């Protein structure tokens, strides 16, 4: 879940919990609002944690001699891992 989705859920939940005074049979909109607010807060926290995570990059360089021509060939390999 991205930060934007978390903020959206938090805002919709707050509107349902505090601003809507509509009676829907079988559904308590205040509880639904609180649930959406909790889900939005968790989404925001997860988004921040995932953004602050450091990415690791592995890079390797090899020099190979081509047997046909005798040329030295350099090969760079980069592997981005999370």
TATA-V439091 format. One record per pair of residues at least 24 apart in sequence whose C-alpha atoms are under 7 Angstrom apart, sorted by the first residue. I is the first residue (numbers start at 1). J is the second residue. D is the distance in Angstrom with one decimal. If there is no record, write none. Layout:
# TATA-V439091
I_J_D, I_J_D
This chain:
# TATA-V439091
1_43_5.7, 1_47_6.6, 2_43_6.8, 2_47_5.4, 3_43_6.6, 3_44_5.1, 3_47_5.2, 6_40_4.0, 6_41_6.3, 6_43_4.6, 6_44_4.9, 7_40_6.0, 7_44_6.7, 9_36_5.6, 9_37_6.2, 9_39_6.9, 9_40_4.7, 10_36_6.2, 10_37_4.3, 10_40_4.5, 10_41_6.4, 13_37_4.7, 55_81_6.7, 55_82_5.2, 56_80_6.3, 56_81_5.6, 56_82_6.0, 57_81_6.0
